[in-house]
């Protein structure tokens, strides 16, 4: 989340469009490399970690996600999917209202 926040702050701090794009592209290259290190390398190096795949298997095996964690994980995934669908619906309705307002202004 901090990397995304830094990206948005970086983009907002530069006024010139071409310079903003170039600098953001370079930042994204470095952020991607650091993302791979933080997500794939460091959790496997830790001796005592709650990260899935600490033992080398990144999948959700019996030792990674027990039944108590599944009771929270799958409803949370469903909730995020439903929230995304709801936001998409709100966005589509907003665009429809904007389109109707533009049509009324033209008439």
ROKE-541490 format. One record per residue: residue number from 1; residue in one letter; x, y, z of N, C-alpha, C, O in turn. Coordinates in nm, 3 decimals. Layout:
residues N
NUM;a;X;Y;Z;X;Y;Z;X;Y;Z;X;Y;Z;
...
This chain:
residues 107
1;x;0.082;-0.118;0.000;0.000;0.000;0.000;0.087;0.126;0.000;0.053;0.226;-0.063;
2;x;0.198;0.120;0.069;0.286;0.236;0.072;0.344;0.262;-0.067;0.363;0.377;-0.106;
3;x;0.374;0.156;-0.141;0.428;0.172;-0.275;0.325;0.238;-0.367;0.360;0.324;-0.448;
4;x;0.198;0.198;-0.356;0.093;0.261;-0.436;0.074;0.408;-0.396;0.059;0.494;-0.482;
5;x;0.076;0.435;-0.267;0.062;0.572;-0.220;0.178;0.657;-0.272;0.156;0.770;-0.317;
6;x;0.299;0.605;-0.267;0.415;0.678;-0.318;0.401;0.703;-0.467;0.439;0.810;-0.516;
7;x;0.348;0.607;-0.541;0.327;0.623;-0.685;0.230;0.738;-0.712;0.256;0.822;-0.798;
8;x;0.118;0.742;-0.641;0.020;0.848;-0.664;0.075;0.984;-0.623;0.047;1.084;-0.689;
9;x;0.152;0.989;-0.516;0.213;1.116;-0.475;0.314;1.160;-0.579;0.320;1.279;-0.613;
10;x;0.393;1.068;-0.631;0.490;1.100;-0.736;0.421;1.155;-0.860;0.464;1.255;-0.916;
11;x;0.313;1.089;-0.902;0.240;1.135;-1.021;0.179;1.273;-1.000;0.178;1.354;-1.092;
12;x;0.129;1.299;-0.882;0.064;1.427;-0.855;0.163;1.541;-0.838;0.126;1.657;-0.852;
13;x;0.288;1.510;-0.807;0.385;1.615;-0.779;0.453;1.670;-0.904;0.525;1.769;-0.895;
14;x;0.431;1.609;-1.020;0.496;1.654;-1.143;0.390;1.708;-1.238;0.290;1.641;-1.266;
15;x;0.413;1.829;-1.287;0.312;1.894;-1.372;0.323;1.855;-1.520;0.221;1.836;-1.586;
16;x;0.444;1.843;-1.570;0.463;1.814;-1.712;0.427;1.667;-1.742;0.479;1.576;-1.678;
17;x;0.338;1.647;-1.840;0.284;1.513;-1.867;0.391;1.413;-1.912;0.395;1.301;-1.861;
18;x;0.478;1.451;-2.004;0.577;1.355;-2.055;0.679;1.320;-1.946;0.718;1.204;-1.933;
19;x;0.721;1.419;-1.869;0.814;1.392;-1.760;0.749;1.305;-1.653;0.813;1.215;-1.599;
20;x;0.622;1.331;-1.624;0.548;1.252;-1.525;0.542;1.106;-1.568;0.561;1.016;-1.485;
21;x;0.515;1.081;-1.695;0.507;0.944;-1.745;0.639;0.870;-1.738;0.645;0.753;-1.698;
22;x;0.747;0.939;-1.778;0.879;0.874;-1.775;0.922;0.840;-1.633;0.969;0.730;-1.606;
23;x;0.905;0.935;-1.542;0.947;0.910;-1.404;0.861;0.802;-1.341;0.912;0.718;-1.266;
24;x;0.731;0.803;-1.368;0.643;0.699;-1.313;0.678;0.562;-1.370;0.668;0.461;-1.299;
25;x;0.718;0.557;-1.496;0.757;0.429;-1.556;0.882;0.372;-1.488;0.890;0.253;-1.460;
26;x;0.980;0.459;-1.464;1.102;0.414;-1.396;1.069;0.368;-1.254;1.119;0.265;-1.208;
27;x;0.984;0.444;-1.185;0.944;0.404;-1.050;0.875;0.268;-1.053;0.899;0.185;-0.965;
28;x;0.789;0.243;-1.152;0.717;0.116;-1.161;0.812;-0.001;-1.183;0.787;-0.111;-1.132;
29;x;0.918;0.020;-1.257;1.016;-0.088;-1.277;1.079;-0.126;-1.144;1.088;-0.244;-1.110;
30;x;1.124;-0.026;-1.069;1.185;-0.054;-0.939;1.083;-0.111;-0.841;1.115;-0.201;-0.763;
31;x;0.960;-0.059;-0.843;0.856;-0.108;-0.752;0.823;-0.254;-0.782;0.798;-0.332;-0.690;
32;x;0.823;-0.293;-0.910;0.794;-0.432;-0.946;0.902;-0.525;-0.893;0.872;-0.632;-0.839;
33;x;1.027;-0.485;-0.907;1.136;-0.569;-0.857;1.125;-0.583;-0.705;1.141;-0.693;-0.652;
34;x;1.100;-0.474;-0.636;1.087;-0.479;-0.491;0.964;-0.560;-0.449;0.967;-0.628;-0.346;
35;x;0.857;-0.553;-0.527;0.738;-0.633;-0.499;0.771;-0.782;-0.503;0.729;-0.858;-0.416;
36;x;0.846;-0.823;-0.604;0.884;-0.964;-0.615;0.970;-1.007;-0.495;0.954;-1.118;-0.443;
37;x;1.058;-0.920;-0.452;1.142;-0.953;-0.337;1.056;-0.966;-0.211;1.070;-1.062;-0.136;
38;x;0.967;-0.869;-0.189;0.888;-0.869;-0.066;0.785;-0.981;-0.063;0.754;-1.032;0.045;
39;x;0.731;-1.020;-0.177;0.624;-1.120;-0.178;0.678;-1.262;-0.196;0.626;-1.355;-0.135;
40;x;0.780;-1.279;-0.276;0.826;-1.414;-0.308;0.952;-1.458;-0.234;0.968;-1.577;-0.206;
41;x;1.040;-1.366;-0.202;1.168;-1.406;-0.144;1.168;-1.397;0.008;1.197;-1.495;0.076;
42;x;1.136;-1.282;0.062;1.145;-1.262;0.206;1.057;-1.355;0.288;1.103;-1.405;0.391;
43;x;0.931;-1.382;0.250;0.853;-1.475;0.333;0.912;-1.616;0.340;0.894;-1.684;0.440;
44;x;0.982;-1.660;0.237;1.040;-1.794;0.238;1.171;-1.798;0.316;1.217;-1.906;0.353;
45;x;1.230;-1.684;0.340;1.353;-1.678;0.417;1.325;-1.674;0.568;1.413;-1.706;0.648;
46;x;1.206;-1.635;0.606;1.173;-1.624;0.748;1.155;-1.762;0.808;1.096;-1.851;0.746;
47;x;1.205;-1.781;0.928;1.191;-1.910;0.996;1.051;-1.929;1.051;0.995;-2.038;1.041;
48;x;0.995;-1.824;1.109;0.863;-1.834;1.170;0.774;-1.729;1.107;0.777;-1.611;1.144;
49;x;0.693;-1.771;1.010;0.611;-1.677;0.935;0.471;-1.733;0.916;0.453;-1.855;0.908;
50;x;0.374;-1.645;0.908;0.237;-1.688;0.881;0.203;-1.679;0.732;0.090;-1.708;0.693;
51;x;0.299;-1.641;0.649;0.274;-1.629;0.506;0.247;-1.766;0.444;0.316;-1.863;0.476;
52;x;0.147;-1.774;0.356;0.127;-1.900;0.283;0.250;-1.930;0.198;0.307;-1.840;0.138;
53;x;0.288;-2.053;0.194;0.402;-2.092;0.113;0.535;-2.076;0.182;0.639;-2.080;0.115;
54;x;0.537;-2.060;0.310;0.664;-2.043;0.380;0.751;-2.167;0.362;0.874;-2.156;0.357;
55;x;0.689;-2.284;0.353;0.765;-2.407;0.338;0.805;-2.433;0.193;0.862;-2.538;0.163;
56;x;0.778;-2.341;0.104;0.818;-2.357;-0.036;0.703;-2.376;-0.131;0.721;-2.356;-0.251;
57;x;0.584;-2.412;-0.083;0.467;-2.430;-0.169;0.378;-2.308;-0.157;0.321;-2.284;-0.050;
58;x;0.365;-2.228;-0.264;0.284;-2.108;-0.254;0.134;-2.135;-0.258;0.054;-2.042;-0.241;
59;x;0.095;-2.257;-0.280;-0.048;-2.290;-0.285;-0.107;-2.300;-0.146;-0.035;-2.304;-0.046;
60;x;-0.239;-2.305;-0.140;-0.307;-2.316;-0.011;-0.322;-2.462;0.025;-0.422;-2.526;-0.009;
61;x;-0.224;-2.515;0.093;-0.228;-2.653;0.137;-0.287;-2.664;0.276;-0.331;-2.564;0.333;
62;x;-0.289;-2.782;0.330;-0.344;-2.805;0.462;-0.269;-2.735;0.572;-0.327;-2.698;0.675;
63;x;-0.139;-2.715;0.552;-0.059;-2.648;0.655;-0.063;-2.497;0.641;-0.023;-2.426;0.734;
64;x;-0.110;-2.444;0.528;-0.113;-2.300;0.505;-0.245;-2.236;0.546;-0.245;-2.125;0.599;
65;x;-0.356;-2.303;0.523;-0.488;-2.243;0.545;-0.576;-2.345;0.614;-0.640;-2.427;0.548;
66;x;-0.581;-2.341;0.746;-0.664;-2.437;0.817;-0.811;-2.394;0.813;-0.843;-2.289;0.758;
67;x;-0.899;-2.474;0.869;-1.043;-2.449;0.856;-1.085;-2.319;0.921;-1.179;-2.255;0.874;
68;x;-1.021;-2.277;1.028;-1.055;-2.148;1.090;-1.022;-2.032;0.998;-1.097;-1.935;0.991;
69;x;-0.910;-2.042;0.928;-0.872;-1.934;0.837;-0.961;-1.935;0.713;-0.992;-1.829;0.659;
70;x;-1.001;-2.052;0.667;-1.090;-2.060;0.550;-1.225;-1.996;0.578;-1.286;-1.938;0.489;
71;x;-1.272;-2.006;0.703;-1.401;-1.948;0.740;-1.399;-1.796;0.728;-1.504;-1.734;0.713;
72;x;-1.282;-1.737;0.733;-1.270;-1.592;0.717;-1.227;-1.557;0.575;-1.276;-1.460;0.518;
73;x;-1.135;-1.635;0.518;-1.076;-1.602;0.389;-1.179;-1.603;0.275;-1.189;-1.505;0.201;
74;x;-1.254;-1.710;0.261;-1.346;-1.720;0.147;-1.462;-1.621;0.154;-1.496;-1.564;0.050;
75;x;-1.524;-1.596;0.269;-1.623;-1.488;0.273;-1.563;-1.350;0.243;-1.629;-1.266;0.182;
76;x;-1.438;-1.328;0.285;-1.373;-1.201;0.255;-1.351;-1.186;0.105;-1.372;-1.078;0.050;
77;x;-1.308;-1.292;0.039;-1.290;-1.287;-0.106;-1.423;-1.259;-0.174;-1.430;-1.175;-0.265;
78;x;-1.527;-1.327;-0.133;-1.660;-1.303;-0.189;-1.704;-1.159;-0.166;-1.762;-1.097;-0.255;
79;x;-1.678;-1.106;-0.047;-1.714;-0.968;-0.016;-1.643;-0.869;-0.105;-1.704;-0.773;-0.152;
80;x;-1.513;-0.890;-0.129;-1.438;-0.799;-0.215;-1.487;-0.807;-0.359;-1.495;-0.705;-0.428;
81;x;-1.521;-0.927;-0.405;-1.573;-0.941;-0.542;-1.707;-0.868;-0.554;-1.730;-0.796;-0.650;
82;x;-1.795;-0.888;-0.456;-1.925;-0.821;-0.460;-1.910;-0.669;-0.451;-1.984;-0.595;-0.515;
83;x;-1.815;-0.622;-0.371;-1.792;-0.478;-0.364;-1.742;-0.423;-0.498;-1.781;-0.313;-0.538;
84;x;-1.657;-0.498;-0.566;-1.610;-0.457;-0.698;-1.723;-0.451;-0.798;-1.730;-0.359;-0.879;
85;x;-1.812;-0.550;-0.794;-1.928;-0.550;-0.884;-2.017;-0.431;-0.854;-2.067;-0.367;-0.946;
86;x;-2.039;-0.401;-0.726;-2.123;-0.288;-0.688;-2.061;-0.156;-0.736;-2.132;-0.070;-0.788;
87;x;-1.928;-0.140;-0.718;-1.862;-0.019;-0.765;-1.869;-0.005;-0.916;-1.886;0.106;-0.967;
88;x;-1.857;-0.114;-0.987;-1.870;-0.112;-1.132;-2.012;-0.069;-1.172;-2.029;0.007;-1.267;
89;x;-2.111;-0.118;-1.100;-2.250;-0.081;-1.126;-2.272;0.068;-1.099;-2.337;0.136;-1.179;
90;x;-2.218;0.119;-0.990;-2.231;0.262;-0.958;-2.164;0.346;-1.066;-2.219;0.448;-1.109;
91;x;-2.047;0.305;-1.109;-1.975;0.379;-1.214;-2.054;0.380;-1.344;-2.062;0.483;-1.410;
92;x;-2.111;0.267;-1.381;-2.190;0.261;-1.504;-2.313;0.351;-1.495;-2.349;0.418;-1.592;
93;x;-2.378;0.353;-1.380;-2.495;0.439;-1.363;-2.456;0.586;-1.366;-2.531;0.669;-1.419;
94;x;-2.341;0.621;-1.310;-2.294;0.760;-1.314;-2.267;0.804;-1.457;-2.303;0.915;-1.496;
95;x;-2.206;0.718;-1.534;-2.180;0.752;-1.675;-2.310;0.766;-1.754;-2.321;0.851;-1.843;
96;x;-2.407;0.684;-1.721;-2.536;0.695;-1.788;-2.602;0.829;-1.756;-2.661;0.892;-1.845;
97;x;-2.594;0.872;-1.631;-2.651;1.002;-1.592;-2.574;1.115;-1.662;-2.636;1.209;-1.711;
98;x;-2.442;1.107;-1.668;-2.363;1.208;-1.737;-2.400;1.215;-1.884;-2.410;1.323;-1.941;
99;x;-2.420;1.100;-1.946;-2.458;1.095;-2.087;-2.594;1.162;-2.108;-2.613;1.237;-2.203;
100;x;-2.688;1.134;-2.019;-2.821;1.196;-2.030;-2.814;1.346;-2.010;-2.884;1.421;-2.078;
101;x;-2.731;1.393;-1.918;-2.713;1.536;-1.896;-2.654;1.604;-2.019;-2.695;1.714;-2.056;
102;x;-2.557;1.538;-2.082;-2.499;1.594;-2.205;-2.601;1.599;-2.317;-2.604;1.695;-2.395;
103;x;-2.685;1.498;-2.326;-2.790;1.499;-2.429;-2.890;1.612;-2.404;-2.934;1.677;-2.499;
104;x;-2.926;1.635;-2.278;-3.020;1.743;-2.246;-2.960;1.879;-2.275;-3.032;1.970;-2.316;
105;x;-2.828;1.897;-2.255;-2.762;2.023;-2.286;-2.759;2.048;-2.436;-2.769;2.162;-2.479;
106;x;-2.745;1.942;-2.516;-2.741;1.958;-2.661;-2.877;1.990;-2.720;-2.887;2.056;-2.823;
107;x;-2.983;1.943;-2.653;-3.118;1.966;-2.706;-3.166;2.105;-2.683;-3.277;2.139;-2.722;
